[in-house]
Every structure is written in structure tokens, then in C-alpha cells.
Amino acid sequence: MTNQANDQPTRYVPADLPGRIQHYIGGAFVDSADGATFDVLEPVTNDVYLQAAAGKKADVDRAVAAARDAFVNGPWPRMLPRERSRILHRIADLVESRDARLAELESFDSGLPITQALGQARRAAENFRFFADLVVAQADDTFKVPGRQINYVNRKPIGVAGLITPWNTPFMLESWKLGPALATGNTVVLKPAEFTPLSASLWAGIFEEAGLPEGVFNLVNGLGEEAGDALVKHPDVPLISFTGESSTGQLIFANAAPNLKGLSMELGGKSPAVVFADADLDAAIDATIFGVFSLNGERCTAGSRILVERAVYDEFVERYAAQAQRVVVGDPQDPETEVGALVHPEHYDKVMSYIEIGKSEGRLVAGGGRPEGFESGNYVAPTVFADVPPSARIFQEEIFGPVVAITPFDTDEEALALANGVRYGLAAYVWTNDLKRAHNFSQAIEAGMVWLNSNNVRDLRTPFGGVKASGLGHEGGYRSIDFYTDQQAVHITLGKVHNPTFGKQAAGKPAFGKGA
């Protein structure tokens, strides 16, 4: 039976919650132009705890106009990188100083366990600090032809960046886009996920206190098909950074095409964790448990397909299932909780439907439904299916919850075919003590990121992104600088100009084709 941090979920309500959530446009909190709102639920009881302004095209138009004016007429794009860096460091300081409050609100709004929400708040501060340093330290290319020419690259901010963020770890993922977009001198319009608007509403106060100029940051809440769609289609928004489902990414790709926008899209995943017989099983089990059940399983890089070599398969399944049953499900605000409540009843229903599908596709060895003692709220017991064939839907499709499929393999070739045999290609995890196999196998996997004998440990200097249906483009480190800037090549001639000469014909000699 799944462990519980409490006998019964309780409704915890943080102090000083806002009465409503508004947009933030041009330095002011405002309601929607038509006054529309939508309900926001908290996932422990699914009660409505506030209304948020429901943005539409008129609100996006107003936000883009404010951001465009701040870009064209304001000081932000024209500041020295060091000046912008100081403000970004102040933002990081403020986030760090408020990490407990941020975690409390994030946990309440999203259902994430409080300890994990706290870690995400601290990562948000690190994201700003990283890009504050990077934009000062960056060096651009210069190419010299001695005595003849110098060619150099001049980076320029592009304009208004449209940022569309998801509901899993929302505050941290907002920082992942806001940090580099602002560091490089752009202005922004943020459209946070409608399921989790609470922590996003805190950015405005943080930015004001840090000294970000008016109009540089704008926020429009609302549904993706209304506010998000208007932002993607807006002609004065030259680039869109989106994190979310692959199907939504396809729609954004199509809607952005008429204006030839720059796109960076981090989409879905169905990442494999490949465990060879020579692996450290203790480490592999711990890492793969964490990799799929942390953040409630609502993570794009979750290793939700575990491929295990036949020689250790039975032992692995037995130990994995036993450990999964010991994972503590509980109130998100309880520090003992390891898996909290899923973000929204719609998503809960989706995950539960996949669990029912899985019962006819594999062998259920742990979980399989709502945990005992949790009669309300979006609670799902950590669920493990073994003997899952590669044709199964729970093997092929992204579930985005605390559900894992385990499949055996006999050879390296079979393992690689299984690993690559889905439409996604975001992350992969390989467990082996054979160095040659580790490198060859990881390089053959169709994934944007691979971890060898490791769980998902991010280095902000490295590119983040996927292949196939998992994304378009990469961010992270200099890849973020590349995405949020235009690279202009400037060519300078030194000394005498060496030009081919056209049009200087001998006097009296007719031009070609005009003779007698």
C-alpha cells in the first residue's frame, strides 16, 4: 500500500491570498477589457479559490503595444549589459529572499510537494543569476584579414518576446524564459498556464522592486486558445518561446508561419531509462523512481519507459515495485510528502484513463488508482506496469503523471530499437558500467539530452531541447542568447578599397549590344 503523509487530505490555504488575479500591462494591474474571468482551482479539494482575468485579443494587443513602446522608446534595450545584469541579480536576490512564500503558493496552486516547490523557487533565482552573468561575459566572433578587412558580429535584441509557459513547475519555467529574454534586452509578454496563474502574478512586484523599467514585462492571463493564440498570431511579436504539449506546438507552428516568427518549442516526451545488467542496480532504481515520481510525474523529461536487460529484469521489477509502494503520497504542504496532488481534475481524469488502459496492456505491480485514504482531490498512487509491449499505448504516449512502464530486452540492438521506437525524443537515461557501450549507445539514441548513470541533473550551460516530436530549437547557455538576439555581421574595409570596376568604358566605345 502506498505510504501516506496524512490519514486524510486537508484543505490548507496560505495566508494573504489575493482576491483575484489581474493582467499586468504597461506597469499596472488591469482587468480584461471585457471584464471576463475564469475560475482557478486548488488541487487538494478542487475548490475554486479565486478568479483570474481571462485575456483575449484586445488584452494581448494592449500588452504587446506596451512592450513594443518600451522596446522602441524605453531605456532597456539600450542599457549596457552590465546595467541589465545588475537588475537581473536584484531579481535573483528578491526571489531567493521569498523562496518560502513562493514555494507555499506554488505548492498550493499546483499540488507539487512543498520541498520540491522550494527547490524550484531556488532554481528560478539561479536562472536569473546565470543569465545575468552570461550576458556580461559573452564574447562575439571577430574575423580579421590583416590590412584588408575586419568582420565582427553585433548582437541586437529582437523586440517583443512572447513567452507561453506550462503548469508544471510554473514559476521556475517562467524564469527559464524570462531570464535570457530580459538579459538580452528584449521586452516580453508572458502568458502563463491557466491552471496555475498564482505564482506568475508575483513577478510584477519582484520586477518593480528590482528596478525593471515600466513596460518591459507584461503579463496576460487566459486560455491558450484565446490569449495564447492571439499572442502567437500578433504581427508585432517576432519570436515565441513555448513549453507544452506537442499537439499545441504543432498548432503554434502553423499559426506563427504567416509572420515567419522565430520559434523555440520544448514539447512532450516519453523518455527511456535503459538499465543494463552490469549497472549499479541500487543507484538505477533510486534514480528511476525519482525520475518518474518526482514533481508528481508531471515532468517532460520523466523516464517513464524503463527498459531492463533480461538477466536482471525480474529482480529489478520486484525491487522497483516494492520501492514505488513506499513512496509517500500526501498533502502537498507536508514536508514528508513525495507525491502530491495532480494539478487539475481534467489532468487527473486523463492520467486515470491511461491507468485503466494499462491494466489491459501490462502487468500491474504497484498502484493502479487512487491511494487509500484520499477520497477527494487529484491523488494518484505511484503506478508501475511490467511486461509492457512496445505497441502499448502506455509505452508510446505521454501520460504526464506518476505512471511507469517497464519492458525487458535481450540485446543492445533491441534496447536501442525500443528506446527509439516512439515519436518523442526529449531525454534518455542509460545505466551501465561499460564505458564503450555507454558512449556508443547514448550517441545512437534519438534524444536531445542523455544522462549516463545519472538522474536529471541540469547544467545551465548546456542546450536544452529535443528532437522528433519533442521540440524545435534549443535553449540554455549561449543557445538562449542566440534565440533572443539577432546576429548582425558588420564588415569594415581597412586601407585601400579593392573593388572590381564596372561601367568605366573607353571614351567613344559603345556599350555592349549598341554597336552598328
N, C-alpha and C positions, 0 to 999 in steps of 0.2 A: 504494500500500500504506500502511496506517495506520502512523504512526510509533510506535516503542516506546521507552520509557524504559529497559527492560532486555531482554536477549535472552530471558530466561525468568523467569517469576514466581517469587519466593522466599517462603518462609514466614517472616515477621517476627513475633516475639512480644514485646510490650512486657514490660519487667521488672515484677516485683511485681504480677502479675495476681492477683485474688482466686481462691481455690479454688472458691468458689461465690457465688452472689448470693442474698441473702435479702430478705424484705419488711422494711419499716421502719415499725413501728406503735407509737404512743404513746411515742416516744423510744428504742426498742430495735429491734435487728435480730432477726428471728424467722423460723423456718421455717414452712412451710404447716402448717395444723392437722392435715392427714392425711399430712404428710411428702412430698407429691408434688413432683417436679421435672420440668423439661424441658431438652432439650439446646439449647445455644447454639452456632452455627457461626460461623467467621470466613470471609469470602467469597473469599479468595485461593485456599484449598485446599478449602474446605467441610469442614474437620475440626471436630469438636466440641472446644471448648476449655474449657468449663465447663458446670455445671448451674445452673439458676436455679429458685428456689422457684416452684411452679405454684399460684397463688392461685385459690381458688374462693369460693363464697358465704360460708363460715364466716370466711375471712380478710378478705373485704370487710366483713362485719358487724363484725369486731373493729376494723378500721381506721376505719370510719365512727363506731363508738362512741367511739373515742379522739378523733377530730376533733370530734365533737359535744360531748364533755365539755370539750375545750379551748375550744370556742366559747361554751358556756354558762357555764362556771366559770373559765375562764382569763383572763389579762390582755390577750391580743392584740386582741380586738375593742374593748376599752375604752381602749386606748392612744391618745394624741393622734396625729394624722397625722405630726407631726414625729418622734415617738418611733419609729413604724414605719419612717419614711423613713430614719432613721439605720441601722437594722438592714439595710434593703434596700441601702443604699450599702455597708455592710460586706460583704454578699453579693457585690455587684458587684466590690469590691476583691479578694475572695478568688478569684473566677472569673478576673479579669484576671491575678492572680499565678500562676495554674495553667493558663494558656491552652495552653502547650505540651503538658503532660500530658493535658489534656482532648482536645486535637486528636489526640494519639497514640492514645489509647484509642478515640476516635470513628472515626478512620480505620481502625483495626484491626477494629473491630466492624461497621462499616457498609460499608467499601470506598470511602469518599469519599477523594479525593486529599487528602494531608496539608495542602497550602496552603489548600485550600478549607475543610477542617475547622477549621483555625486561625482563619480568618475567621468561621466560625460561632460558635466559642467566644467570640470577642471581641464578636460581636453579642449573645450571651447576656448578657454583662456590661452592655452598653448597654441592653438591655431592662429590666433591674432598675433601672439608674440613671434611665432615663426615667420609669418609673412611681413611683420614689421621689420624684422632683421634682414630678411631676404631681399626686400626691395631696396634697402640701403647698400647691401653687399653685392648686388648683381653687377656683372660686367658684360657689356655687349661687344660684339665682334668688330674688329677693325682690320682691314686688309690693305697692305701698302705695296706699291710698286715704286721703289726708290727713285726720286727725281721726276717721277711721271704723274703719280696719282695716289690719293688716299680714298678708300671706301670704308664707310662705317655704318653701323646700324643704329638708328634712332627709334626708340620705343615710345609710343604715344598711347594714352588711354583712348578707348574706342568711343565711349559715350554712356548711354543708359544701359546698364546690365539688368536683364530680367532674371530673377532667381526664384525658382519654384522648388520647394523643399518638401520632404515626406514627413510622415507622422511617427516614424521610429527614430528615437534619439533626436527629436526635432531641433533643440537648441544647439547641440553640437554640430549637426549637419548644416544648420543655417550659418554657423560661424565658419564652416569649411568653405562656403561660397562668399560670404561677406568679407572675410579677411583678405583674400587676394584681389577681389574686385575693388575694394576700397584702397588697398595698398598701392595699386597701380594707377589710381587717380580717377577711376570711373565713379559715376553716381549710380544708385541702384533703386529698383523697385522689387521688394520681396513679397512673394505670395506664399505664405505658409500653408501647410495642410489643414483642411477644415476640421479634422478630428482633434487636432492638438494646437489650438491657437494661443494658449495661455502664456507659455514661456516666450514666444515670439513678441508678445506685447511688451516685454521688458526691455527690448533692445533700444527703443526710443529714449527712455530715460537714461540708460547707460551711455548712449552716444551723445546726448545733450550734455551730460555731466563731463564727459571726456573732451568736449570741445569740437565735435564734428560740426562743420558748417551746416546751416539750415538748407534743407532740400537735397542734401547728398544721400540721405537714407529715407526711403518711403516704404510704407507697408500697406498692402491691401489684402484684407481677409476675404474669404469667399470660396465658392465651389470651383473645382477645376474647370468644369465645362462652361463656367461664366467668367470669373475673374482670371483664371489661368489662361483660358482660350483668348481672351481679349489682350492679355499681355503678350502672348506668343505672336499674335497677328498684328500688333501695333507697329506701324511703319517707323516710328522713332525709337524703337528698341532694337539695336543692331545685333545683340547676342543674347542667347538664352542658355542658362545652366539649369539642368533639370535632373532630379533624382527621384525615381519612382518605378512604376511597373513598365514592362516592355511594351505592352499594348498602348499605354498612354504615350510612351516615347515615339511609337510609330505615328500616332496622330499629330504630335508636336512636329515631327519631321516634315509631315505633309503640309501642315499649316504654316510652317516657317519658310517653306520653299519659295513662295512667290516673292518674298523680300530678301531671299538669299542671306538669311541670318547665320551668324556663327553659332554653332550648337555644340554643347558638351552635355552628354546624356549618360548618366550612370543608372543602368536599368536592373532587371531582375537577375537572379542567379539560382542555380541548382548545383552547388559546388560539391565535387567529390573529395572525400578524405580516403586516401589509399593506404592500407596498412599491410605491409609485407610481413612474412613470417619471422624475419630477423629483426623486426622493430622492437623497441622498448615498449612492451605492452602496457605497463603501468602508465608511462607518460602518454602513450597514444590514447588510452581510454580516458584519462583525465582531460586531455586536450579536446577530444571529440565530443565528450559530454559537455564541456564548456562551450565548444564551438557551435552547438545546435540549440542548447537550452539557455544560454545567457541572453540577456535582452529579450526574454520571453520567446526566443526563437524568431523574433521579428527583426531579422538582420539579413541584408542582401548577400553577405559573404558566408552565411551559415554553411557548415559542412554537412548538409542534410542527406547526402548519399555516402554511406561508408562502405567501401569495397575492401574486403578482407581476404587474404590468401587462405586457401582451404586448410592448410596444415594447422592454423591457429584459429580457424573460424568458430568452431564450437565453443572453445574457451573464451574467445572474445565476446561472442553473443551473450553467453551466460554471465560474464562479469559486467558487461555493459548494461544489460537489463537490470541486474541487481543494483548497480550504482544509480541508474536512472530512477529507480523506485525510491531511492533515498534522497533525491533532490527535493529541497524544501519548497513547497508551494504555500504562499501565504499573502497576507495583506502587503501591498507594495510599500507601505511606510514602515514595516517591521524590518529592522536591520538583519534579522535572521533569514528573511525571505530570499530565495534564489530564483524562483519563477513567480511573477506576479500575475496580474490580470491582463488579458489581451486588450488592445486599445479601444475596441468598439464592438457592439453586438453584430454588426454586419460582418466584420472580420472574424469574429468568434464563430459565426454560423458557417463561414467558408472553411475554416480550419476543421471544425467538427464534421463537415461534409466529407472532407478528404480522409478523416479518420475512418468514417464508415466505409468509404471506397476501399481503403487499405485493408480492412478486415476480410475482404474477398480477394485481395491481391497478394498478401503476405501472411506471415505467422506473427500474431500479436504476442509480444513477450513482455511488454510493460505498458502501463497506462491504458489508453483507449477511450477516454471520455472525460467527464467532469470528475475532479477528485472528490472523495468523500468529505462531507462537512462544508462544502461550498455550494449551497443550493441556489445562490444568485451570483450575479457578476460574471465576467468573461474569463472564468478559470478553466484551464485545460491541464490535465495531468500530463507530465512528460511521457511521450508515447513512442514506443520502439517497435518497428516491424522488422522481422528477419526473413530470410529466404525470398527476397523481393526480386522478381524477374525484371530485366531492363525494359520490357514492354509495359510495365505497370504505370499507371498514372502517377502514383506516389513516388515513382522513380524519375519520371520525366518532367513533372510540372511543379512549379514553385508553390509551396504551401505557406511559407512565411509564418510558421508557428512552431511550437515545441514538438515536432514530429520528425522522426528519422527513419530512413530505410537502409537496411544492411543487406549486402549482396556478396556472395562468395565468388572468388576467381581462382584459376589454377596456374595461369602463366602470366608473365609480364605483358605479353601481347593482348591477352584477354582483358587484363586490368586496364590497359590503355584504351582499348575499344570501348569498354564500359565507361571509363572516365569521360571520353569524348563523345559518347553516344546520346547527348541531349542537345537542345537548341541553344543552351546558355553557355557562357564561357567567362565567368567573372573571376572566381578564385578556385584554388585547388590546394590540397594539403597532402603531403607524401611522407610516410613513416617507414624508414628503412635505415639500416646501418651500413649498407653497401654504398660507398661513395660514388662509384661509377654509375650504378643504377640510379642513384638519387639525381644526379645531374642529367643523365640522358632521358630519364623518364619525365622529369619536371619540364625539360625543354620541349618534349613531344606533346605535352598536354595543351589542349586548346583553352587557355585561360589567360586573362590579363595579369594575374598575380598568382604566385605559387609560394607556399611556405613549406620548407623542408624540416621535419622534426620540430615543428613549432605550431603553436596556435596562432591566431591572427594578431600579430604584433606589428603595428604600423610605424613606419619611418616616414615622416612628413616630407622628406626629400625625394622620395621615390614616386613614380607615376601610379595613380590610382585609376583603374578603369578596366573594362572588359572587352571581349571580342564576341562575335556572333550576335545573338540577341541580347547580350548583356551590356551593350553600350556603344557609344560613338564618341571618340576622343578620350583624352586623359587629363586629369588634373593632379595637383600635387607638385611641390617644388617648382622648378622652372617651367613645368608644363602648365601650371596655373598662370604664371607670368606670360607665357606665350598666348594662352587663350584670351586673357583680359587686356592684351595690348595689340596694337598694330605695329608691325615691324617695317620701318621705312629705311630703305637703302639710300644713303647720301654719297654722291661721288664728287670728288674735288680734284681738279687738274692742277698740277704743280709745274711751274716753269712754262716753257713754250707749248702752245696748243698744237697738237698734231691731228689735223683734220684732213680727210680726203676732200679734194676740191671739185665741186660740181659747178657747172654753169659759167666758167670763165673760158670762153672760146676765143680763138684768134680773131682780131678785128676783121670784119668783112667776110668771114667764113660763115656760110649759112648753117643754122642748126640742123640736126639730123632730120631727114624727111622733107626738107623745104628746098632742095636743090632744083635746078632746071629740069 
